[in-house]
Amino acid sequence: MRVVEVQRFGGPEVLALVDRPDPVAGENEVLVRVRASTINPVDRAARAGRFPQLTAPLVLGWDFAGTVDGRPVVGMVPWFVARRGTNADFVAVHRDWFVPLPDGADPIAAATVPLSAQTAKQALDLAGVQAGQTLLVTGAGGGVGGFAVQLAAAAGVHVVAMATDADYVSSLGAKSVIGRGDVHGEFDAVLDAGIAGPQLITAVRDGGTFVGVNAMAKPEPVRGIRVDAVQVKPDRDDLDALITAFAAGRLRTRVAGELPAEQAVEAHTRADAGVAGKFVLTF
C-alpha cells in the first residue's frame, strides 16, 4: 500500500509517498480502506520533531474517512497510543474507533471532525460548564475551538470567543468575539484551545475551571481554580452523536482544501503557512 511517510524530522520536504506492506488487523480490529485523512496541527508538530519520544520513519494521521467492506465509515486513531497513521491506503483500527458515515454526508468534510470534535467534547466535559454559565474559548476559529463554541452554545452556555475571524466565529454561536489582549472580567471556565498560555488563568473566577489542550501549557492552580488538560480518547457514542450532528448540518467544519496523497508536501506547506480550516489528503 501507499503511505505518506515522515522519513526524518523537519519541514514538509521530509515527507515521501512510499510503498509499505498492507497492515494486518488484530483482535477486534478491521481494515479500513482510507479515502480521506486530515492534516491536523499535531501531525505537523510531529513531522517537525517536536515530540522527542518519536523516531522516524513514521506515518502520520489521526482522522480518517473510508470504507469497511464497502460501507462508509469515519473515525479516529489514537495515534500516540497506537502509533499507526491514517495517511495511508489502509489502516487497521479497533471497532470502537469508528462509526458509520450517514448517507449523503461528505467524506472529505467528515474526515475533519473526529479528532477535533471529540477533543472539544471531552474538554467541555472536563470544564463542566452548565447552561447559563460563562465560558471563554481561545483559538475559536480553529478546529477544536470552533467545535467547542458550537457544542457549548448548543448547551445554553454563554460563550465568549477569542479569535480573529469574528464573523465566522459569531455564526457558530459565540455571544461575543474578542482579541487576545481584550480579556475583561472573569469566567466560570476557560477552554484554552488556542494555547494562549497559562497567564489566562487570571480570566477564571475563584473556584472556576481552566482546561487546556496542551498539558505542557497548564497554569498552576490558584484561588481554588481546578486546572486540567484534555487527553483525547476515542469514544464511539460521542463520535456517533457528533457525526450525526455534522451530517444533519448542526455541526459545522471548515475544509481548507483537499489534495491527493501525491501532493502531501504541498498540503503541509500550505497548512504551515496558516489557513482557515484543515487540509485533507485523499487516497
C-alpha positions, 0 to 999 in steps of 0.5 A: 500500500501507499503511505505518506511517510515522515522519513526524518524530522523537519519541514514538509520536504521530509515527507515521501509517498512510499510503498509499505506492506498492507497492515494486518488487523488484530483482535477486534480490529478491521481494515479500513480502506482510507479515502480521506485523512486530515492534516491536523496541527499535531501531525505537523508538530510531529513531522517537525520533531517536536515530540522527542519520544518519536523516531522516524520513519513514521506515518502520520494521521489521526482522522480518517474517512473510508470504507469497511467492506464497502460501507462508509465509515469515519473515525479516529486513531489514537495515534500516540497510543497506537502509533499507526497513521491514517495517511495511508491506503489502509489502516487497521483500527479497533471497532470502537474507533469508528462509526458509520458515515450517514448517507449523503454526508461528505467524506472529505468534510467528515474526515475533519471532525473526529479528532477535533470534535471529540477533543472539544467534547471531552474538554467541555466535559472536563470544564463542566460548564452548565447552561447559563454559565460563562465560558471563554474559548481561545483559538475559536476559529480553529478546529477544536475551538470552533467545535467547542463554541458550537457544542457549548452554545448548543448547551445554553452556555454563554460563550465568549470567543477569542479569535480573529475571524469574528464573523465566522466565529459569531455564526457558530454561536459565540455571544461575543468575539474578542482579541487576545489582549481584550480579556475583561472580567472573569469566567466560570471556565476557560477552554484554552484551545488556542494555547494562549498560555497559562497567564489566562488563568487570571480570566477564571473566577475563584473556584472556576475551571481552566482546561487546556489542550496542551498539558505542557501549557497548564497554569498552576492552580490558584484561588481554588481554580481546578486546572486540567488538560484534555487527553483525547480518547476515542469514544464511539457514542460521542463520535456517533452523536457528533457525526450525526450532528455534522451530517444533519448540518448542526455541526459545522467544519471548515475544509481548507482544501483537499489534495491527493496523497501525491501532493502531501508536501504541498498540503503541509506547506500550505497548512504551515503557512496558516489557513482557515480550516484543515487540509485533507489528503485523499487516497 
